[in-house]
Amino acid sequence: MKERPSALVLGAGIMGLCAAWALLGRGFAVRVVDQTPPPNPRGASVDHHRLIRHAYGAQAGYMRMVDDAFAAWARLFADLGEAPYVQTGVLAVDEAIREPGGGWLQQSRVALRGHGLAVRELCRQSLPARFPMFSGDGVADAFFMAPGGVLLAGRIVELLAGHLAAQGVVFETAEVAEVLPQSLRLSDGSTRGADALVVAAGPWAPRLLPGLAGRVTASRQIIIRLAPPPDLAEAWAHAPMLLDLSPDSGFYLVPPVAGTPIKLGDHSFSCRGDAEEDSREASRDEADAILALARRRIPRLDEYQRLGAAACYYDVQPQEEFVVEAIAPMSVVMSGFSGHGFKFASVLGQAVANALANPHLLPALPGWAAGREFPTPESIAA
Ligand SMILES: Cc1cc2nc3c(=O)[nH]c(=O)nc-3n(C[C@H](O)[C@H](O)[C@H](O)COP(=O)(O)OP(=O)(O)OC[C@H]3O[C@@H](n4cnc5c(N)ncnc54)[C@H](O)[C@@H]3O)c2cc1C
């Protein structure tokens, strides 16, 4: 009888877990190696939630990829027997008056309508009438769209790791010292090899793969968690995600779904720090800088309870294009997720597994994952 092909996955964050899930589905015997049992609390995939939305400015490739991602999440959630996703809709606002065709909102609007997605226009007055937790002050442009929402990241990672273990995926806790073609050298000097290798080391990847240095940078980012004043709790229960693209004061907000807190973060990349060395504590100054961005958009912000602030790490590629490519025969790296990768993990994992099962697809991976090549190459995301 023919033996099953084997696959080795470095990293039990959402990328490694989704790759493991898809490789299992393609008939591979899978081993996942991570320095901690999942979830690593210092990894990029922890925390309550992650946003998924079609609005993507001029990056229309990623807008289209969201459809494939939703389809892949549906397949994954069917396997998990639970769907940790809450639809909230997407509210996008901008204070700048842009040239026609310019600006993230306008580029998104054109792409979304071209893709057949309805966008409802809002203005300074109608915005707070529809969403009373937000102010329309200074708003020059705004729209709302119903699709999109919150993936309950912590729950997904927990369920997926448990599901994979139950399906026979081997989880090994060990630090990887070196990535070799189709194999890993562990810090105790032993090696692990397989027919196929996936390296999904999150913000640690540039430390492990010198070829990524300069292309992908670890980036310390701050998030804040808040609870609304009691009299606004009911309004917040129906709040959308907010993408404020205003120059100098832009931020994103995750609404408090399924018992989770409100979360705020900024859009800019610090591109400093070290995923291994640095603390995940945020200083008072770092937290205050994020809150200052939200002050105009969220009235009565001082009445919100501060539940905490934390630092986390992105793996930033300067154009925010994912780096998913062969690094050796039958060896693929997944990196460069730049703070927007979680939503695509399901379909990226499938694409990587499909390409490793059908190596003639490997050359199509980089352009597709960078959001540059559409339609999706045949069989990549299926
Ligand atoms: C605060 C925050 C908010 C975000 N918001 C969104 C959002 O709203 N929407 C969205 O789509 N995306 C979002 N992202 C991005 C998304 O979460 C990341 O792109 C994604 O989680 C990256 O997953 P990963 O598996 O590549 O990395 P990780 O989760 O960091 O996993 C990497 C794993 O590799 C292991 N590892 C690394 N080096 C070694 C080694 N030498 N030996 C052994 N193990 C090793 C680590 O222990 C870790 O478990 C956000 C990210 C953050 C941090």
Ligand as a Chemical Component Dictionary entry (heavy atoms), coordinates in Angstrom:
data_LIG
# 
_chem_comp.id                   LIG 
_chem_comp.type                 NON-POLYMER 
_chem_comp.pdbx_formal_charge   0 
_chem_comp.three_letter_code    LIG 
# 
loop_
_chem_comp_atom.comp_id 
_chem_comp_atom.atom_id 
_chem_comp_atom.alt_atom_id 
_chem_comp_atom.type_symbol 
_chem_comp_atom.charge 
_chem_comp_atom.model_Cartn_x 
_chem_comp_atom.model_Cartn_y 
_chem_comp_atom.model_Cartn_z 
_chem_comp_atom.pdbx_ordinal 
LIG C1  C1  C 0 -3.494 43.178 17.117 1  
LIG C2  C2  C 0 -3.655 42.602 15.761 2  
LIG C3  C3  C 0 -4.803 42.876 15.063 3  
LIG C4  C4  C 0 -5.001 42.318 13.813 4  
LIG N1  N1  N 0 -6.179 42.553 13.168 5  
LIG C5  C5  C 0 -6.455 41.885 12.029 6  
LIG C6  C6  C 0 -7.733 41.995 11.453 7  
LIG O1  O1  O 0 -8.610 42.686 11.972 8  
LIG N2  N2  N 0 -7.980 41.289 10.325 9  
LIG C7  C7  C 0 -7.032 40.486 9.744  10 
LIG O2  O2  O 0 -7.325 39.883 8.708  11 
LIG N3  N3  N 0 -5.807 40.355 10.286 12 
LIG C8  C8  C 0 -5.501 41.035 11.404 13 
LIG N4  N4  N 0 -4.273 40.897 11.992 14 
LIG C9  C9  C 0 -3.238 40.091 11.326 15 
LIG C10 C10 C 0 -3.356 38.623 11.631 16 
LIG O3  O3  O 0 -3.782 38.395 12.943 17 
LIG C11 C11 C 0 -2.000 37.976 11.349 18 
LIG O4  O4  O 0 -1.670 38.215 9.995  19 
LIG C12 C12 C 0 -2.018 36.469 11.592 20 
LIG O5  O5  O 0 -2.499 36.161 12.875 21 
LIG C13 C13 C 0 -0.606 35.904 11.422 22 
LIG O6  O6  O 0 -0.638 34.543 11.761 23 
LIG P1  P1  P 0 0.667  33.655 11.713 24 
LIG O7  O7  O 0 0.223  32.272 11.911 25 
LIG O8  O8  O 0 1.447  34.015 10.493 26 
LIG O9  O9  O 0 1.576  34.183 12.936 27 
LIG P2  P2  P 0 1.560  33.789 14.498 28 
LIG O10 O10 O 0 0.179  33.698 15.011 29 
LIG O11 O11 O 0 2.493  34.737 15.174 30 
LIG O12 O12 O 0 2.168  32.327 14.526 31 
LIG C14 C14 C 0 3.532  32.082 14.332 32 
LIG C15 C15 C 0 3.915  30.913 15.194 33 
LIG O13 O13 O 0 5.243  30.529 14.857 34 
LIG C16 C16 C 0 5.886  30.119 16.046 35 
LIG N5  N5  N 0 7.331  30.258 15.876 36 
LIG C17 C17 C 0 7.993  31.333 15.409 37 
LIG N6  N6  N 0 9.311  31.110 15.406 38 
LIG C18 C18 C 0 9.498  29.856 15.883 39 
LIG C19 C19 C 0 10.653 29.060 16.114 40 
LIG N7  N7  N 0 11.887 29.477 15.847 41 
LIG N8  N8  N 0 10.466 27.811 16.619 42 
LIG C20 C20 C 0 9.218  27.339 16.891 43 
LIG N9  N9  N 0 8.119  28.068 16.701 44 
LIG C21 C21 C 0 8.236  29.310 16.195 45 
LIG C22 C22 C 0 5.356  31.066 17.107 46 
LIG O14 O14 O 0 5.484  30.515 18.412 47 
LIG C23 C23 C 0 3.910  31.251 16.696 48 
LIG O15 O15 O 0 3.036  30.380 17.382 49 
LIG C24 C24 C 0 -4.020 41.485 13.238 50 
LIG C25 C25 C 0 -2.832 41.211 13.921 51 
LIG C26 C26 C 0 -2.657 41.741 15.184 52 
LIG C27 C27 C 0 -1.385 41.412 15.918 53 
# 
loop_
_chem_comp_bond.comp_id 
_chem_comp_bond.atom_id_1 
_chem_comp_bond.atom_id_2 
_chem_comp_bond.value_order 
_chem_comp_bond.pdbx_ordinal 
LIG C1  C2  SING 1  
LIG C2  C3  SING 2  
LIG C2  C26 DOUB 3  
LIG C3  C4  DOUB 4  
LIG C4  N1  SING 5  
LIG C4  C24 SING 6  
LIG N1  C5  DOUB 7  
LIG C5  C6  SING 8  
LIG C5  C8  SING 9  
LIG C6  O1  DOUB 10 
LIG C6  N2  SING 11 
LIG N2  C7  SING 12 
LIG C7  O2  DOUB 13 
LIG C7  N3  SING 14 
LIG N3  C8  DOUB 15 
LIG C8  N4  SING 16 
LIG N4  C9  SING 17 
LIG N4  C24 SING 18 
LIG C9  C10 SING 19 
LIG C10 O3  SING 20 
LIG C10 C11 SING 21 
LIG C11 O4  SING 22 
LIG C11 C12 SING 23 
LIG C12 O5  SING 24 
LIG C12 C13 SING 25 
LIG C13 O6  SING 26 
LIG O6  P1  SING 27 
LIG P1  O7  DOUB 28 
LIG P1  O8  SING 29 
LIG P1  O9  SING 30 
LIG O9  P2  SING 31 
LIG P2  O10 DOUB 32 
LIG P2  O11 SING 33 
LIG P2  O12 SING 34 
LIG O12 C14 SING 35 
LIG C14 C15 SING 36 
LIG C15 O13 SING 37 
LIG C15 C23 SING 38 
LIG O13 C16 SING 39 
LIG C16 N5  SING 40 
LIG C16 C22 SING 41 
LIG N5  C17 SING 42 
LIG N5  C21 SING 43 
LIG C17 N6  DOUB 44 
LIG N6  C18 SING 45 
LIG C18 C19 SING 46 
LIG C18 C21 DOUB 47 
LIG C19 N7  SING 48 
LIG C19 N8  DOUB 49 
LIG N8  C20 SING 50 
LIG C20 N9  DOUB 51 
LIG N9  C21 SING 52 
LIG C22 O14 SING 53 
LIG C22 C23 SING 54 
LIG C23 O15 SING 55 
LIG C24 C25 DOUB 56 
LIG C25 C26 SING 57 
LIG C26 C27 SING 58 
# 
